[in-house]
Amino acid sequence: ALFAVLKENFGLERTEVRDNGCGIKAADAPVMAVRHFTSKICSHEDLERLESYGFRGEALGSICAVAEVSVTTKTQEDDISTQYTLDHTGRVVSQRPSHLGQGTSVSVTKLFKNLPVRRQFYSSTKKCKEELKKVQDLLMAYALIKPELRLMLVHNKAVLWQKARAADLRSALVATLGSGAVANLLPCHQEQPEMVLDGFLPKPGADLSSTSCSASEKTFIFINRRPVQQKEIMKLLRQHYCAQYAEDAARHRFPILLLSISVSPSSLDVNLTPDKTQVLLDNKEAVLTALEALLVSLYGFRSSSAEQQLNHEAPPPPSARSEAKEDQNIRVHEDAPTAEPKHGGGADPQAALQRQASSCSSSSSTADDWIINPPPSELCSVSSLCGDETAAARPKPEQTGSEPEKPEEERETRKISAQDWSRGTALTDPVTGDPLRPVLVHRPSGPGSPGPQEARSKKLINSVTEKGATLTAYDMISSRAMRAPPSPASLFEKEARSEVLRERPAASLQEVSAAVQERWRNLREEDRKTYEEKAKKKHDLHEQRTKLASDGGPQGPTERAKAQSVKRKAPPSNQQLLDELFSAQPQKKTKTPPPKPSRPLLCSMAALRLGLQRLSSQSSAPPRGLRLVNRLGSQSCWAVMAGRRLLLFNPYRVEEALLFKRLQENHVLPAAVLQNPLRLTDGNLGGAEFETLCSMKKGAAELDGSVFFSDPRLLANGFRVRLPAGLPSAEKHLEVAAMADCVPFLGVEDLREVLSAVLHRKASRPQDCRPLKVTNYLKAEAVRLARQLPSSLRRGDVEELVGRMERRLGGTERTCIHGRRFFHHLVDVPSTDEEAEALLRPLEL
């Protein structure tokens, strides 16, 4: 089976999808693109038994509304294919015969012709390339899940990607991803009630670079043979895969794998998004549990670091964060020296505090109940860890040992509401009673900066949760952004980084930063002073600009506003003078072309008859064959005499027929070597045709022992067939090593057509067994060559052409390759005066 996608100008000008399937019947053609006529559902129960990719019958109708669509189809019972032209509602407006073979071809032109804004969205080449990459990724997914298909993607008449027919899933993986990637994959299979997991997963401990990539384009997930994008399944696969490697190395890496999940159609809902890549599973928990069991049996239990890493990369939605905050219940005990879970079991205080800090900053933490009672020293350490300078300056009491734990009834507990926790007023300093603040935001001091009272009156900013509170390299001075002066180390880093990248182009950012820092430490003293002088100059310049901005220089906002308010006077218009100049010029009158000279020509049938009698009297035998009379200047045709008949002769049609006959007999199609040879067996060719192929003439053996067929009937049609060496008799097969690439979509079906002509019609010459595609290609070549002839032929050339026509074509073939006649009968020359008068009488009337 063949499935091809052809695009021109990224699909905006033309997109064509072809296959060689069973085709569309003529009775179904009028409604094949009308909305919902091709729906696969007749009742609500059919939604629970869906097995096709589409089921609503809206695809062709939707594309007809935004483009011009034509469908060419042919069934096995039809003699020729038919091309149907559709309107914007999907109705057939016209039809005509076509040359395509069996199957269906849908052609879409002028995409978004009535939606200019949507078409403008694809005006950039980047957007167009992204859409083309999506088409290629989708074809790769179908190529894996359906190995029996032959897929091809063509853009601007160049093959971007193709995949030959494969025998099984592993062969399809090799043809799509390459043998290097498949060598590190293990086949996995697991069956459960109403669920089957099948696929290829990376080997445990394999090389990270060969089993993963930086994007998810090679992580193929299928549910009921449908390519989908499930975040829960992708996250679970990444967790177990990344747990084998270091945290930094496996970050932002996606495993190369194929996972096919088969469930009952009734438990799957694909009617969520138009592209049907998002699905809804009724038994999602069971699927995730089965998948985790499979991954654990392959990779073992995952570590918590990998899970935390992926949770940090993909946080849950805000709704989940708010629900987690509302359900969380935190109890603080003031006198307990340890931190432990509510359900018993001791724990380290530092670990408990880290758990508390992570629950504040991470939105994906679970709502566990923790009992927290750190001593004042630990509170100070937490404040210093978060960046509070006042807590860091406070002296810590000495720890003389662990105090005995107080009974449970002596502990004073108080509940903290979720509202206080979110506001940051839940935990207070035991000494001052102020809420604990992780960071003290520093403000620049200067004439324009607020004082301490103003700073305290303003709203407190938490730099942990708000990114706007972090200090940047820019200082806001008098509403003007000015860059802070660079340090000597930053100046050196700016110059040294480019040198390190030139020396080590494959180094990571961390390695480059480390190399630059090492060079700065090893820098000579005189070079270091040079950078310090440069930094001092920039610092002085910054101070001057700061002082000028603080004093309100001449470039203040008021002066700029005044300068902008002054409008420039428009220059005086010269339109009146220009109108006078143009009106004074005389208008050019279009000259009518002079009449062509003509003169009447006297034509006498009697004189023509006398001339014919004189010619016949000169030779004893009557004239045979064609005799040229003269050329018609306006039509590039010739008037000829055949006996007593006056005929109109078209030499270009004769030239087309002669060229086509010569190409049919002698032309050999050039064959291009295939990257993946096509396998030929009696299954895909047919038993009789395969035996006929095996009995054809073969050439000498090659160095590797293989033998190529040398039969001219195969070579002339562009097929180079090879018999591989060292095959046992039980696995007898042939291979198509090269095929003509000048004929579009030439394949095994055309080779079967050649063998059928040899088998049934006893075709012994190449011109007797040409396939239909090759014949159409040779006709097009003959027309192209005939159009290169001059517009007017000389008399000698026409006589030579008539001679070649009589020798090569004979007297039977008197039509060109399009079925049009060479000669048109004008009139019969009368032999008597009575016949001449009878011929001229209607003209006189």
N, C-alpha and C positions, 0 to 999 in steps of 0.2 A: 504494500500500500504506500502511496506517495502523498505527501502533504507539503506544499510549497507556498511561501509567502514572498511576493515580489513587491518592492517599493521603489518609488521614484521621488526624489526630493523629500526624503524622510516620511513619505506617505501623504504629503500635502497635495501633490499633483496626481499621484496614482498609487493605489494599493490593490494588489490582486492576490487572492487566495485560491489555490488550485488543489484538486485531488483527483484520483483515478478510481473513485468508488462506483457505486451502482447508478448514480445520476438521479435526476428528477423526472418523473413521468410527465408527459405532455398534459394530462388531465389535471395534475396538481400545480402546473406552472402559473395559472392566473392568480392563485392565492398564496404562492410560496413566500411572499414578502409582506403580506397584509398582517397587521398586528393580531396576535393571539390565534391565528389560523393554524400555526404549527406547534401549538401548546401540547405538552406531554401529559397534562393532567385533565381529567374529566370530572373528578369529584374530590372531596377533601381527603378521602382515603388514599388517593394516588400520591399525595404529598409524603406519605409514609413509606412509599415503595419506589422512590426516585433513584435511578441509577445513571441517568444521562447528565451531562455537564450543564446543559440548558434545559429549561422546561416551561418557560412562560411564552415563548414565541414572539419576542420583541426585538431581537437583535437586528434582523434585516430591516424591519420597519423603522427602527430608530436611525439607522445609518442612511436610509432613504430620505429622511427628513432634513439632513444636513449635507448631502452630497448627491452626486449623480452616480447611479448604480446600474450595472448591467450584469446579467447572469447567463452564462453559457453552460449548457448541460447536454448530456447524451447518455441514454441507457443502452443496455445490451441489445434490446430489440430495435432501437432506432438505427436507420441507415446513416444519417448524418447528424451532427450536433446543431443545436439551435441557440441563438443568442437573443435574450429577452432584455429589452430596455424598460426600466421602471421609472415611475414618477415619484413625487415626494410622499405619496400615500402608500407606495408599494404596489400599485396596480401596473399591469403590463400595458405599455403604450405602443410598442412595436416589436417585431421579431423578424429575424432573418437567419439564413443558414450560415454555419461556421465550419472551420476546418479542424477544430480541436477534437481530440479523441474522447473515449469514454470517461465519464466523471463530471465534475462540476467545477466551474471557475466563476468566482464572484469578483468583479472589478469595480473599484470605488475611485472616482475622479472628482477633482475640485472639492476637496474636503472643506467643510465650514464655509462654503461659498456664500451662504446667507447669514453667517454669524461673523462679521468682520472683527469684532472684539475678541472672540474666541480664537480666531485665526492669528490675530496679532500676538496672542500669548506664545505662539511658537515662532515668533520672528527671530529669536536668538538661536544660534547654532547649538548652544549648550542645552537648551530645552529639547531641541529636536534629537540630539544624541542621547539624552536621557530616555526619551520615549522609545527610540530604537533599541537601546539596551534592555528596556523592560520587555520588548517583544522577543528579543533573543533569550532572555532568562526564562520566559514562559515556554518557549519552544524547547529549551533544554530540559525543563521539568517534564513536559509531555514526552520527550524523547526517552527519558529514564523510565517512566511508569508504563510506557507502551513501547517495548523494544521492537515489536514487529513493524513499526512505522519507519518510513524513510522521510526525513524532514530536511528542509532547505530554506535558507533565508537569503534573499537576493536584494541588493540595494544598488540602484543605478547600474543595472546589468552586471554587477560584480557579486560573486558569491561570498557573503560574509561568514556563513556558518552552515554546515551540513552534517548529517549523520546518516549512515547507511543502516539498512535493516540488520537487527541483531537477533541472536537466537534466544538469549535469556537476559536477566537483569544485570548480571555481572558484565556481560559483553557490552550492554548499553552504557554502563558506567565507564568502561574502558574507552569506548568510542566518544563519550562526551567529556569526561574529566581527564583522561589520559591514564596510561598504565602506571605511572609513578605514584599518582594519588590513590589508585585502587589497590596497589600493593600493600598499603598500610591500613586497609579496611578489613574487618572481620564480618562474615555473614552471621546474622543473629535471627533467631526465630523463637517465638513464644506463643503458645495457644492457651486461651482461657475460655470459659463459657461466653459465647456471643462476642468474642474479641480475639483478634489475631494481630500480633506485632511481628513485623518482618522488615528486614533492611540490612544495611551495612554500616557499622560503627567503627570509629578509629580504634586501632589496637592499643591496649594499655601500655603506657610507657613509650609510645612512638614519638618520633621527632615532632616538636611543636610546629615548626615551619612547614612541614610536609603534610600535616593533618589538620591545619586550620588556616584561616585567612582573616583579614581585617574587616570584612563585611559578611553579611549573612546570605550572599548570593549563591553559595555552594552548600548551604544547609537545606536539604530538600525534605520537606515534611508533607506526607500525603495521608488523607483520610478518605477511605473508600475510593482510592485511585484519583483523588482530586487534590491538586496542589493548594495548600492552605498556609496561613501565617497565624500560628497559635502562640501567644506570648508565654503562656504557662508551660507548654511543652518545650519551647525554646529555652526558657530559663532553667528548667530542670536538666536539659541536656548540657547546657553550659556549666552548671554547677558541678555536675559529676565529672565532666571532662576537664575543667580548669583546676579541680582539686588535685590533679596529678603533678602540676607544675608550680613554679614559684608564682607568688602573687603579682609581681611586677611584669613577669614575662607573659602570663596568661590574660592580663587585663586587655579588654577590648578585642578579644580573639573569638572567632566563631568556628566551631568544628566543621570539618568536611564530612558529611554523612548523608545517608538516605534512610528515612524511616517511613514505613508504610503501615498505617493502622486501618484495620478492617473491622467495622462494627455494623450493627443492624441498621438498615436505612431508616427505620422508624425512630431511632434514637439520635438522628443527625438532622439538623436544621441548617440549610445553606442559604436560606432566603433572608440574609441580613444586609449584605452590601451588593451593589450591582455587579462587581467583578467576582463575587462568591468566593473570595479568599478568606473571609472571616466566617467561621461556622460556629454553631452552638451544639454542644454535646449534652445529652441528658445524663449520661453516666460519666461525667468528666472526672470525678474523683476516682472512680474505678480505673479509668484509663491512666490517670497520673500514677496511681498506686502500682499498676502493672508495669508501667514504664520505669518507675523508680526501682522496682524489684529487678527488672532486666539490667538496669545500669549498675545497681549494687553488685549483682552477680558478675558483671564484667569489670568494673573499676573498684569495687569495694566501697566502704562508707566514705562519704565526703567529709572534708574538714570544715570547721565553722568559719575559717578565714575566707574560704572561697565563697561561702554563702553570704557573708557580710560584704564581701567585695561586690557581688552582683546586686545585692540589695542597695548598696550605695550608688551603683550605676543606674538602677531603675527603680526610683521611689514610687510608692503607690499614689493614687490620685488624692486630691485634697479631701474628698468625702470620706475616704478611709482614714485619713489622719484625724479628722474631727471626731469620727466615731471612736477611734482609739483613745483620744484625749478624754472624751466624756465617760468612757467605761473604765478608765484607769483610776485606781483608788490607792493613794499613797499615805502612809502613816509614819509620823516622825516621833521618835522617843528621845527624850532629851538626856536621859541618864545612862542609857545602855552603851557599853564600850565597844560593842561589836555590831556588825551588820549581817543579818541572816535572813533567809526566806521565811515567809509566814508559816509554812508547813514544816518547819524544823530543818535541822542540818546546818552546821557552821559554815561560815564563808569568810574570806579575807576582806577586811574593811576597804582596802584600796580597790579591790575588784567590785565591791558593792558601790563605791562612789563612781567608778568608771561606768558601771551599769546605769547609775542614775544620770550621769552626764549624757550618755548615749541615748537614753530615753527622752531627754529634753531636746536634743538636736536632731535625732533621727525620727522620721515619721512612721517608720515601719516596725518599731519595737512593739512587742506584745504587752498586753495590759496585765502584768503580774503585780502582786502586792508585795512590797519590800518593807522591812523594818530598818530604818536608818537612824543611827544616833552617833554621829562622829563627835569626838571631843573637840574643844576649841582649837587645839593645834592642827587637827585635820581640816577644820574649817578654814584656817589660815592657809593651809597648803592648797586647798581647793581654789581659794580666791587668788592665790599667787599663780596657780596653774592657768586660770582663766585670764590673767593679765591685770589684776587689781594691784596697783602699786601701794596703796595704803595697807592692804592686807599683807603684802610682801615685806613692808617696812616694820610691821608689828612683830615684836619678839615672840618666839615660840616657847611655851613652857616645856621643861624637860620631862621626858617620859621615864618614870622610875620603875615601871613595870605594869603589868596588866592588873587592873582593879578587879576585885571579886564581883561577879555578876549579881545584880539585885534580883529579887523575886519578881515574878510577873505582875503581881498585884501592886507592887510599889512603883511601877513604871507609869509615868504620866504620858498619856497619848492624846493627840489631837488630830482630827481629820482635816485634810487640806482639800478644798474644793478644786474642781478643774478650772474654774474661773480664776482663782488666785494663782494657780500654777501657771496658767497661760500668761498672766500679767507679769510674772516674775516676782511676786511679793510673798511667795510661799515660805522661802527660807530667809531668815534674818540673821544679822550679826548678833551674837549673844552679848557683846560688849556695848555696842552703840544702838542696837535695835533697828538699824537701817536694813533695807532689803539687800541681799547679796547681789553685787553687780560683777559680772565676769571681766569687764573691760572699762577702764576710765578713758573716755574719748578726749584726746588732747586738742586744743584749739590754738591757732596761731595768735601770738600776742602782737599788738600793734595799735595804731591809732584807730583803725576801722574795726577792730575785734571787740566783742562784747566783754563786759566785766564779769566778775564772779557771780554777782547777784543775778545778772541777766542770764548767765549760763545755768544757774540753779533753777530759775523760774521757767526755763524752757523744758520741753518734753524730753525725758531721758531716751537715749538712743541705744539700743542693744546691738553691738557690732557683730554678735554671733549670728543673729537671725536677719539682720538688715545689711545688705552689701553696701548701701550708700554711706555707712558710717566709717568705712575703712579709708585710711589716708592714702592718697595717690601722690604721683610725682608732680602734681600741679597745685599751686596755692591760689586761692581766690582772693585777690587784692583789688578792692574798689570795683567790684563787678567785672574785673578783667582777668582772664586766665593767663597765667605766666608760668612757664616751666621752671622747676627748681634747678639750681646749678648742679651739674654732674660732679661726681667725685673722681679722684684720679684713677681709682680702680675701674669705674664704669667707662672712662675714656679708653683705658687700655683694653678692656674687654671688647669694646666696639671694634677696635682694630685687630685684635688677636683672634676673634672668633672666625672671621673670614679666612685667616691663614690656617686655622685648625681644620676648617671644613674642606679647604683645598687639599690638605695633606691626608685627611681621613674622611672621604665623602660618605662612607657607610656608617659613621659613628652616630650614636644616639645623642639626644639633647643633654642627658646627664653626663655622658662621656665628654662631650664638648665643654660643658661648664667646668668639669673637673680638670680638664687639660688647661683651660684658660686660667683657672685659679692657681694651678701649679706653676704656670709661666709667670704669673704675677709675683708669687713668693720667691721665685728664682731670678727675678729681674735685678739688673745691676743698679747701684745706687744713683749713678748719674742719669740713667734712663728714667728711674723713678722720680727724680727731681724734675725732669722735663714734663712729665704728666702732672706733677703737682703745680708747676707754674701755669700750665694750661688751665687746670681746674681753678686756680686762684684768679686768673683773668676772667673766666666765665662767672666766678662768684662776685667779683667787683662789678661786672656789667649788670648782673642781676640786682645787686644792691642799688645801683644807680637807677635802674628802671623801677624798682620798688619805691624808692624815695620820690621819683618823679610822679608815679601814680598816686602816692599818698598825699603829696602836696597839691595835686590837681593841676597838672600841666596844661599846656595849650591844646592837648588832644583829649580833653575831657569830654564827657557825653554831651554837655551843654553846647560846647563849641562845635562838636560834630553835628548836632541837631541844627544849629544855625547855618552851618555850611551846607547841609543837605537841603535846608528850606529855600536857599537861593536858587531860583530856576534860571536856566539859560534861555536867552531869547532865541526864538526860532528865526532862521534867516528868511529874508523876504522871498516870497514865492515867485518863480519865473514861469508859472504855468501859462499866463496870458501870452508871453513872448513865444513860448513853444507852440501854442495853438496857432499863432499867426504863421510861424515858419512852416508847420505841417500843412496848413490849409493852402499856403501859396504854392506848394508843390503840385504839379499836375498829376492827376490820377492815371495810373498805367492801365490802358485798356488791353484786355485779353484779345490776342489776335486769333482769328479763326484760321485753322489750317487751310492751305490752298487745296482746291479739289485735285484729286489724282487724275492724271491724263488717261484718257481711255479713247478707244476708237472701235467702231463696229467691225466685226469680221464676217465676211461673207462665207457661208457654208453651203455647199451645193452637194446634195446627195448624188446627183448625176456625175459630178466630177470625181467624187469618192468612189463611185461604182466603176468609172472608167479606169481609175488608177488600180483598182483591184483586178480588173480584167487584164490590164497591161502586165501586171506582175504574174498573173496566172499564165499568160501566153508566153512569157519568157522561159518558164520552166515547164517541162512536160508533165511533172507530177503536181497535184494540187498542194497548196501550202499546208504544212503541218506545224503543230506547236503554237507558241505565243509569239506575237510580233509587237514590238513597242511602237506606239504611235507618237506620244509626246507626254510631257509632264504637266500636271496641273499646278500652277505656281502657288495658288492660295492654300492648297491642301497637302502638298508634298506627296501626292499620289500620281500614278501613271495610268494613262489610257492605253490598253492593249487590245489586240485583235486575236481572237481565237476562231479561225474559220471565217464565218460571216457575222460573228457576234462581237459587239463592242463592249469591253469589260473595263471596270475600274479596279486597279491593282494597288494593294497596300504592301510595300516592301518590308516595313518594320515588323509586321506580324509574321512574315516568313522568316525573318532573321531570328525572332524569339523562338519559333518552333525548331529551327535548325540548331540554335545554341542549346536548347533544352535536350534535344535528342543526342547531341554530342556529349553533354554532361552526364546524361543517363548512362551512356555507354562507357565513358572513359574516366570520369572524375572519381577520385579516391578521397574520401573524407579524412582529414588529418586527425589522428587519435592522440589525446592527452592522457598521460599516466595518472591513474587514480590513486589517491592517498590511501584509501581502504578498498582493496579489490572486492568486487561483487561475487558472491558465492553462487554457483549454478549447480542445481541438482535436478533430479527428475521430478521433485515436488513443485518447484517454482517454474520449471519449463514445460513439464509434461513428459510422460514416458517416451512417446514416439519422437517428439522434437529433441529430447536429450540424446536418444540413440542416433538420430540423424546428425546431430552436432558431433558426437564422438566419432562418427564414421567419416568426417570430412578430412581433407588433406592436411597433413601436419608438416612442420619444418624440422630442421636439425635441433638436437638437444642443446640447451644452454649449459653454461659452466656449472650451475647449481643443480643440473639434472632435469629441470623443467623443460617442457616442450610447448612451443607456440604454434597455433594453427595458421597455416599459410593459404587457406582457401580464398580466392579473390572475391567470392561473394560475401565473406565476412569483412575482409579488409576494405573493400570499396564502400561499405556501409558504416565504417568507423568503429569496428569492434576488433579488439585484439584479445583473443581467448587463450588462456594458458592452462596446461595440464600440470599441476604441481607434482614434484618428485617425491618418491617414498611414501605414497599413500597405499594403505591396504585395500584389498578388493572390497571389503565391507564398507569403507568410507570413501567410495568413489565419488568425486565431484570435480568440477572445473571452476575456473576463476576468470572474470573479466578484468584484465590488468590495465587496459587503456580503453578510452571511449572518446568519440568525437564530441568536443565541447562547442562546436559552431552551431549545432542543432539543439535548440532548447528542449530540455526534459527528455532526452534520449535515454532509454533504459532497457530493462530486461524484457518488457512487453514488446518493444520494437525488434529485439533479437528473436523473440518467439515468432513474430510476424515474418521475419526472413526465413526461419526454419520451416514454418508452415508452407511458404511458397515453394521451398525446395522439396518438401515432403509430398504435398498434394498436387501442385502444378508442374512438378518436375523442372523447376527453373534451373537452368545450367549456366546462365550468364548473369552478371551483376544487374543489368537493366531489367531483368525479369523478376527480381526479388527485392526491389527497393521498398522499404517501409513507407507508410504514408507521410510521416514527418520528414523523412529524407527527400521524398518526391516534392513536397511543398517547398522545402529549402532550395532544391535545385531549380524549381520554377522561379522563385524569387531571384536567384542568381542570374538566370537567363534574362529576366526582365531588366535587371540592373545593368547587365552588359549591353543589352540592345539599346538602352537609353543613352549610351555613350556614343552612338553613331551620329554623324553629322546630320543637320536638319534637312539638307538637300543632297541627294545622291546623283552622281553623274550617270550618263546613259550606259557607259561601259560597266559600271558597278551593278546597275540594275540587271543588265543582260547576264552578267556572271552569276548574280543571285538567282535569277530564274533558272539558269542551267543547274545550279546546285540543288534547287528545290526539286526539279524533275528527276535528278539522279538519286537524292537521298530520301525524299518523301514519297516519290511515286505519284500515281494519279488518285490515290484513295484519300490520303490525309490532306485536306484542303482547309483546315482550320488551325488557328493558333492555340496556345496553351490555355487561353481563356474561353475557348469554344467559338471564337469569332472567325468568319470566313475571310479568305485571302482576296476573293474576287466578288465584285458586285456587278450583275448584268445591267447594262444601260439600255441597249437597243440592238436589234438585228438589222444589218445593212441590207436594203432591198436589192434584189437582182434585176427587177424590171421597172419600167417607168410607171406602170400602174401601181405597183407596190409603193414606189416613192411618193406618188400623189396621195395614196391612201394614208401614208404616214404623215405627210405634211398638212393634210386637210384639217385635223383637229387643232393644229397650231395656228392656222389662218383664222379659224373661228374665234 
